[in-house]
Amino acid sequence: MSSSGELAFDYGFLLHTSEEATATVALNEYLSSRSYLAGFSPSRVDQEVFELLHRPPAPQHVHALRWYRHIAALQRETPSPDSSIKGKRVQHPWSAPAGSNLPKLRLYNSLTRTKELFVPQNGNKVSWYCCGPTVYDASHMGHARSYISFDILRRILMNYFKYDVFYCMNITDIDDKIIRRARQNYLLDQYREKKPAAAQVLQDVLSARGPFQAKLAETTDPDKKQMLERLDSAVAAALGPLQGAVESKAGEADIQRLAQVLLEKAKDLLSDWLDAQFGSQVTENSIFSLLPKFWEGEYHNDMDALNVLPPDFILLGSFDFPVGRYESNGSVYFDTAKFATSQKHAYGKLVPEAVGDMKALQEGEGDLSVSADQLSEKRSQNDFALWKASKPGEPSWDSPWGKGRPGWHIECSAMAGSILGESMDIHGGGFDLRFPHHDNELAQSEAYFENDHWVRYFLHTGHLTIAGCKMSKSLKNFITIKDALAKNTARQLRLAFLMHSWKDTLDYSSNTMESAVHYEKFLNEFFLNVKDILRAPCDVTGQFEKWEAAEMELNESFYERKAAVHAALCDNVDTRSTMEEMRALVTQSNTYIASRKSSKLQPNRMLMKSIALYLTDMLKTFGAIEGTEPIGFPVGGDGHHVDMETTVMPYLKVLSDFRESVRKIAREQNVTEVLQLCDVVRNDTLPELGVRLEDHEGLPTVVKLVDKETLLRERNEKKKMEDEKKNKKEEAAKKKQEQELAKLAKMKISPCDMFRSETDKYSSFDETGFPTHDVEGKDLSKGQTKKLRKLHEAQEKLHQEYLQTNQNGC
């Protein structure tokens, strides 16, 4: 054979052999030591020898037969000998698929108030700065709202979209709130150390209450006013008993106890009063560093408990002041008007409508910077402090302008600019930081770097409310992270956030957390069921079952759900829709599993495994699962990294199989005591160890490792339901018995006597006991008589039935 139409082998001697059988033997012997399938088309001699043979060679001539079939096949594909000789066969032209446009990540950018295509400035690297906490008190769920939400966004960008994220955060350890709180705590501690007499406490609280009530009267914000009213009511409630005890000259121990109660209730207004009187005398800088240092440590502990990844870099740094600044009375201010005159700059990029809003400006500048003398130092009310001259009772550092401290806004710009430079991809913070804080950051940083793009994408998380009111320390309506973690796990809190949009308001309530707990349980039950399916004995080939219509349908839905999840995450990281798509996938999988089990068939192992692995991977991406387990939540709760399931499940399986064998024998031999003991193991013993057994008729017992507290709660709820069911059954039986007794008592009454006792209604009766006149002696009307006759006849029937029953009984 040949690819060029020339002779590949010397078949010439065969052409002179007239006998076909002899030629076939010779051809087979010749081909046994040569390659005869190397070419693409038969040669001319191949064709001549092929025509010499009138039929395929016999099977014993293996090489000749194989050559013959090959030539025959090539002849079927080739129109004519001539065309096969002319050249090579060529591959058919290939066309590329059209493909489809996949969704691309878009983020809601506060700078444009719309979803923008996310394009990092430097390839795959993403530079990200997030405003950290101001550490002067315990972190609360309002803080958790921001930091868990940004942790979810960060994880998704890193682990799902595969960006190389460099995440930086600052810690604000000096500002007006910290200064005031540190000073007030110091003064209150000093006051307590002096152990003032009860009379002194009473007098001081009354003195402090005066300015406090004046402040209450001036407050117009309804939420803040309500908070102040609660404080005042608490103080009033503690004042009364102490005043009464002092006036009645009660025992010293009782008076001192009531004084301590008042001191605790009035500590906020007493702190304000002490600060107003003695705050200017606090000069030691260390007093202002101890408080933030303590709460910074608590903040990091809280973040670790919430499974929030630590920043790649916690920022501290120095910063030269931007152009467009001026000095006034030892302070340095940013000139917003001069900045705005530049063609490439604009002040108030995020919230332009708030520029000039005194309330927002005062909140942004801090309570210690809004006095009349402070405001008079500025050229415009929109200007903000870069450096604040320190007053008595405030910490200070030396500077060219005298003793003072950095302004709040410059701290963030200094720290972010020192590490991320003239432009960053993402800046994040809470919604309430947009103005003036973030607008001021933008202004001073873009003035310093002389650009108009210090931040490319500004992301702001939504508020967290409680009972519809914003949670904040100033309103004293906050729930600390530690308190929240005492009620729910870190995973449940994260699931609650995942089930809502990161940029919208979230109401922290029992309903919100109940939904998250139910979602967790829903997923966990699915994972446990899949693990049970995968533990069923199976050889290597048995893992790959044949797919039927149900598997094809579920697999198609699986890919559709994955595509929907991708689209949702591309749409401003819409975790709410993502979680709903995952819920729908689990629901459909559960339906499939139930259908297979009802037919006494095992669900498809590989398909169930693929779905469970995908869901687990997504939850790991969101930070809702930690650990190395390939499927489901770690057994033993958050923080347990030992693969307990792999360790203990073989022993539990042995116990389960043994119990199942014992139950089978006990049922066959009707040994109820043994069956009851088996139930005790399932219902009482194993739940205490975090093990759930599920018995299914005609199927192997399912073994699941579940959180102990969950199982005990389920057991208690089940017992409660059983008790309620038992009580209802007993009440129904009692009611039925009472009805039967009442009916029997009624049946015993003779028709002749049924009306005679009703002398308050009737005065005369006939010989059968039927009433003829009412109580006033008047004849009964036809209507009354007809109605009473029906009752009389019914009683006659009942009484006859009673007599008949007794007669039969005799």
BELSUL-V859501 format. One line per field, one symbol per residue. ss: DSSP state (H for helix, E for strand, - for the rest). phi: phi as a letter, one per 30 degrees, with the letter a starting at -180 (. if undefined). psi: psi as a letter, one per 30 degrees, with the letter a starting at -180 (. if undefined). Layout:
ss = ???
phi = ???
psi = ???
//
This chain:
ss = -E---------HHHHH---HHHHHHHHHHHH---------E--HHHHHHHHH---------HHHHHHHHHHHHHHHH---HHHHHH-------------------EEEE----EEEE----E--EEEEEE---E-----EHHHHHHHHHHHHHHHHHHHH---EEEEEEE-E---HHHHHHHHHHHHHHHHHH----HHHHHHHHHHHHHHHHHHHHH---HHHHHHHHHHHHHHHHHHHHHHHHHH----HHHHHHHHHHHHHH-HHHHHHHHHHHHHHH-----HHHHHHHHHHHHHHHHHHH-------EEE---------EEEE--EEEE-HHHHHH----------HHH---HHHHHHHH-HHH--HHHHH-------EEEEEE-------E------EEE-HHHHHHHHHHHHH---EEEEEEEHHHHHHHHHHHHHHHHHHH-----EEEEEEE--EEE--EE---------EHHHHHHH--HHHHHHHHH-------EE--HHHHHHHHHHHHHHHHHHHHHHHHHH-----HHH-----HHHHHHHHHHHHHHHHHHHHHHE---HHHHHHHHHHHHHHHHHHHHHHHH------HHHHHHHHHHHHHHHHH----------------------HHHHHHHHHHHHHHHHHHHHHHHHH---HHHHHHHHHHHHHHHHHH-EEEEEE--EEEEEEE--HHHHHHHHHHHHHHHHHHHHHHHHHHHHHHHHHHHHHHHHH-------------EEEE-----EEEE----E--HHHHHHHHHHHHHHHHHHHHHHHHHHHH-
phi = .bccicdcbdcedddccdddddddddddddddcbdbbdccbddddedddeddcdadededcedddddddddddddddceaedddddaddcddeccdddibdddcdbbdcddchadcddbddbicdbcbcbdddccbaddcdddeedddddddddddddccdidcccccbcbdcaaeddedddddddddddddddhddeddeddddddddedddddddddcdddddddddddddddddddeddddddddhdddddddddddddeddcdddddedddddbedddbdddedcdddddddddddddddddidddddacdblcaddddibbcahicbbddddddddddccbciddbddcdjdddddddddjddbcdddddddcdbdddbdcbcddceibdabdaecjdaadddddedddddddccidabdbbbldedcebcedddeedddddddhbbbdbcbccbdddccbhicedaddchcccdddddddcbdddddddddddbddccdbcdbddddddddddddeddddddddedddddeadddddcdddceddddddddedddddddddddddihddddeddddddddedddddddddddchbdddddddddddddddddddedidbcjcedbidddjjdiccddddddcdeddddddddddddddddddchcdddddddddeddcddedcibccbdbdibddccbcbeeddddddddddddddddddddddddddddddddddddddddddedcdcddcddcbcbbddciddcbddciddddddddddddddddddddddddddddddddd
psi = llfgflkeligefffgjfkeeeeeeeeeeeffglkggflflkleeeeeeefekflkllffieeeeeeeeeeeeeeefkeleeeffealklkkkkkklealjkklkkkjjfffhlkkkjjlfibfkjkkkkkaljjglkkafeeeeeeeeeeeeeeeeefefhljkjjkkljjgjaeeeeeeeeeeeeeeeeeffilleeeeeeeeeeffdeeeeeeefkfkeeeeeeeeeeeeeeeefeeeeeeeeeghlkeeeeeeeeeeeeeegeefeeeeeeeegeffjfjefeffeeeeefeeeeeeeeefghkkllfkkklalkkkllhllkjhflklkjeeeeffkfglkkheeifffkfjeeeeeeeflfgggleeeeffkekffllkekkkklkgklllklfgakallleefeeeeeeefefafklekkllleffekfeeeeeeeeefeefhaghekekjkklllkljhfkkkleffhgljleeeeffelleeeeeeeefglkfflkkjjleeeeeeeeeeeeeeeeeeeeeeeeffkkklefffilkkaeeeeeeeeeeeeeeeeeeeeefihiifeeeeeeeeeeeeeeeeeeeeeefghkkljeeeeeeeeeeeeeeeeefgfkllfkfkakkkfakfjfkieeeefeeeeeeeeeeeeeeeeeeeeghieeeeeeeeeeefeeeefggkkkjkkkgllkkkkjlkeeeeeeeeeeeeeeeeeeeeeeeeeeeeeeeeeeeeeeeefkkfffefffiffekfklafggkkfkafggkkkleeeeeeeeeeeeeeeeeeeeeeeeeeee.
//
